[in-house]
Amino acid sequence: MRKAGFPPVVDADTRVLVLGSLPGEASLAAGRYYGNPRNAFWRLMERVLDTPLVALGYDQRLSALLAHGVGLWDVIAEAERPGSLDAAIRDPAANDLAALIETLPSLRLVAFNGGTAARLGVRLLAGRVPSLALPSSSPAHAARSFEQKASTWYEIRRYLAR
């Protein structure tokens, strides 16, 4: 079954764009970025932004990200994938990252959430903007503790200063 992601969540003040690979089953079912409650994304961003996110409703979470200069999207627009693992992705069609980046005058960093996003996304960006590969927030990637992931994710902060 072919699965498609969500539209970008960005505005003209987006300074950091966090790109995942493709939403997993729980996110697709919920119609929300990082909709799996076991995914650490929202907790990691709470730490990065030093602001509560987990307790907020979804629309409030997105508004808080944007207010802090953080946007969201995925590298893959659609692909064949049984289940939620990136290793199962087949025949991916990429989002037009270059076109999106052209619309973001304040963009300073593209941060890739996980290895698949980084591997595919770096090629699509072709050095247009600085990038950072982050350890995946997915519960499937348990090789690093939350604290270990957070220490790397915290690097995003230096690109958010106005």
C-alpha positions as CSV (number, residue, x, y, z in Angstrom):
1,M,0.0,0.0,0.0
2,R,1.3,3.4,-1.0
3,K,1.5,5.9,1.9
4,A,1.7,9.7,1.7
5,G,2.9,12.2,4.2
6,F,1.6,15.5,5.4
7,P,2.0,19.1,4.1
8,P,4.9,21.2,5.5
9,V,4.4,23.2,8.7
10,V,6.5,26.3,8.1
11,D,6.2,30.1,7.9
12,A,8.5,32.9,6.8
13,D,10.2,32.9,10.2
14,T,11.2,29.2,10.1
15,R,14.9,29.1,11.1
16,V,15.2,25.3,11.6
17,L,13.4,22.8,9.4
18,V,13.1,19.3,11.0
19,L,12.7,16.6,8.3
20,G,11.6,13.1,9.1
21,S,11.5,10.3,6.5
22,L,7.8,9.4,6.2
23,P,5.1,9.3,8.9
24,G,4.6,5.9,10.5
25,E,1.3,4.0,10.9
26,A,0.2,5.7,14.2
27,S,1.0,9.2,12.8
28,L,-0.9,8.5,9.6
29,A,-3.9,7.1,11.5
30,A,-4.0,10.2,13.7
31,G,-3.3,12.6,10.8
32,R,-0.5,14.2,12.9
33,Y,3.2,14.5,12.8
34,Y,4.8,12.3,15.4
35,G,1.4,10.9,16.4
36,N,2.9,7.7,18.1
37,P,2.9,8.5,21.8
38,R,6.1,6.4,22.1
39,N,7.9,8.6,19.7
40,A,10.2,11.0,21.6
41,F,9.9,13.9,19.1
42,W,7.7,16.1,21.3
43,R,9.7,15.4,24.4
44,L,13.0,16.2,22.6
45,M,11.6,19.4,21.2
46,E,10.4,20.4,24.7
47,R,14.0,20.0,25.8
48,V,15.4,22.0,22.8
49,L,12.9,24.8,23.1
50,D,12.7,24.8,26.9
51,T,8.9,25.1,26.6
52,P,6.1,22.6,27.4
53,L,4.7,20.8,24.3
54,V,3.6,17.3,25.4
55,A,0.7,18.6,27.4
56,L,-0.6,20.8,24.6
57,G,-3.1,19.9,21.9
58,Y,-1.7,19.1,18.5
59,D,-2.5,22.5,16.9
60,Q,-1.0,24.2,19.9
61,R,2.1,22.1,19.6
62,L,2.5,23.2,15.9
63,S,1.9,26.8,16.8
64,A,4.5,26.6,19.6
65,L,7.1,25.1,17.1
66,L,6.4,27.9,14.6
67,A,6.6,30.6,17.3
68,H,10.1,29.3,18.2
69,G,11.2,29.2,14.5
70,V,10.9,25.4,13.9
71,G,9.2,23.9,10.9
72,L,8.3,20.3,10.1
73,W,8.1,18.2,7.0
74,D,9.4,14.9,5.5
75,V,12.0,14.0,2.9
76,I,9.6,11.4,1.4
77,A,6.3,12.5,-0.1
78,E,5.0,9.0,-0.6
79,A,6.3,5.4,-0.7
80,E,5.4,1.8,-0.4
81,R,5.8,0.7,3.2
82,P,4.2,-2.1,5.1
83,G,4.3,-1.1,8.8
84,S,6.3,1.9,10.1
85,L,10.0,0.9,9.8
86,D,12.1,3.0,7.5
87,A,13.9,-0.2,6.4
88,A,10.6,-1.3,4.8
89,I,10.3,1.8,2.5
90,R,10.2,1.0,-1.2
91,D,9.9,3.1,-4.3
92,P,10.0,6.5,-2.4
93,A,9.0,9.7,-4.2
94,A,10.8,12.7,-2.7
95,N,9.2,16.0,-1.5
96,D,10.6,19.0,-3.3
97,L,12.8,20.2,-0.6
98,A,14.7,22.7,-2.8
99,A,11.5,24.5,-3.7
100,L,10.4,24.7,-0.1
101,I,13.7,26.0,1.1
102,E,13.4,28.8,-1.5
103,T,10.3,30.0,0.3
104,L,12.0,30.2,3.7
105,P,14.1,33.4,3.9
106,S,15.1,32.9,7.6
107,L,16.1,29.3,7.2
108,R,19.5,28.5,8.9
109,L,19.5,24.7,9.4
110,V,17.8,21.6,8.1
111,A,17.8,18.9,10.9
112,F,17.2,15.3,9.8
113,N,15.3,13.2,12.2
114,G,17.1,9.8,11.7
115,G,19.4,8.1,9.3
116,T,17.0,7.5,6.4
117,A,15.9,11.2,6.3
118,A,19.6,12.3,6.4
119,R,20.7,9.9,3.7
120,L,18.0,10.8,1.3
121,G,17.7,14.5,2.3
122,V,21.3,15.5,2.0
123,R,21.3,14.5,-1.6
124,L,18.2,16.5,-2.3
125,L,19.6,19.6,-0.6
126,A,22.9,19.5,-2.4
127,G,24.5,21.9,0.1
128,R,21.9,24.6,-0.2
129,V,21.7,25.1,3.6
130,P,23.6,23.7,6.6
131,S,22.3,20.4,7.8
132,L,22.5,18.3,10.9
133,A,21.8,14.5,11.2
134,L,20.0,13.8,14.4
135,P,19.4,10.4,16.1
136,S,15.9,9.2,15.3
137,S,13.2,10.0,17.8
138,S,11.4,6.8,16.8
139,P,10.8,4.1,19.5
140,A,12.4,1.6,17.0
141,H,15.7,3.3,17.6
142,A,16.5,2.4,21.1
143,A,20.3,2.1,20.8
144,R,20.6,5.6,22.4
145,S,18.9,6.7,25.6
146,F,16.6,9.7,25.6
147,E,19.3,11.7,27.3
148,Q,21.9,10.8,24.6
149,K,19.5,11.7,21.9
150,A,18.6,15.0,23.7
151,S,22.2,16.0,23.9
152,T,22.5,15.9,20.1
153,W,19.1,17.4,19.5
154,Y,20.1,20.3,21.8
155,E,22.5,21.5,19.0
156,I,19.4,22.9,17.2
157,R,19.2,25.7,19.8
158,R,22.1,27.6,18.4
159,Y,20.3,28.1,15.1
160,L,17.2,29.4,16.7
161,A,18.5,32.6,18.2
162,R,17.1,35.7,16.6
